[in-house]
Amino acid sequence: MVIKSWRAEAKRRWGKKAIRIQEDGQYAFLTWCGALEVTLLPTRDKAEELKKEVNITRCGGDCALNHEIIDLSDSRLSDHEINPPLSYSP
């Protein structure tokens, strides 16, 4: 799959669901706790670092640790995209 803009791909996939899509990069870090937030990062390592940090500090008062990393070059839907967690509130 050839992607011209990772940010455009993120907006296509989550633009109607996410309250925020920030930064830019191939790897999307998603927090499904409460409202969906998406942070784009240039490498999987950076995304893993952010996930580790957020898992420790929590993403908010209603954090349920429903965090995942998506490679935007992969067009398959994640489990959370197919069946959003109970803590997700659109």
N, C-alpha and C positions, 0 to 999 in steps of 0.2 A: 504494500500500500504506500503510495506516495502522498505525503502530507505537505502542503505548502506552508501552513501555519498551525503550530500546536495549539495556540490559543484559540484559533477558529475551530479546530477540532473539539476542544474542550467545550466551547460555547455550543457547538452542534449537539454534543452528547448530553451536557448537563445545564445548558443555559436557562431552561425553564424551571429547573429544580434547584439550582444552586443560588444561595444568596450572595456568594462571592466567588469569582474566579480571578486569581491573582498570579503575578509573575509569568514566566514563559519557559517552556521546555517540554521534552518528550514524555516525562514521567509525571503523572498526576497523583498527588497525595490527597485523598478524600477523607473527610471526617463526616460520618453519617450520624453523629450524635446530635439530636435536635435538628437544626437546619443544616443542609449540606453545604460544606465549604470545600473549595478546590484550590490547591496550590500546585503550580506547575514548576518542575525542576529539571535542569539539564541532564542529570545522570541518575541512575538507579541508586548509586551510593548516597548521593545528596538526599534523595527521597527516603531512603532507609534511615539516614541520620535524623531527618525531621520526624519520621514516624517514631523512632526510639525516644526522642526528646518529648514529643507530645504524649506518648504513652506513659511517660513518667510524670510530666507536669499536668496532664489532662487538658482537654480542649475547652472546657467550660464546666459550669456547675452540674450540668446534666450529662457529663461524659460517661459513655457506656463502653468505651474502647472499641467502637465500631469504626476503625480506621483501615484504609487499604491503599495500596499503590497500584496504579494502572499504567501500563505501557501504551501510550496513545497510538503506537504503530500497530498494535494488535486490535483488530476490529471486533473480537469476541467480547461479549458482555460479561462482566464479573458477576459473582453470586449476589452481591449487594445491589447491583443494577437490576437483576432479574427479580429478586425478592428483598426489597429494602428492609433493613432492621426495624424492629418494633420501636426503637428509640428515635428513628427518623420521622420528622414531622414537616411535610412539605408546606 
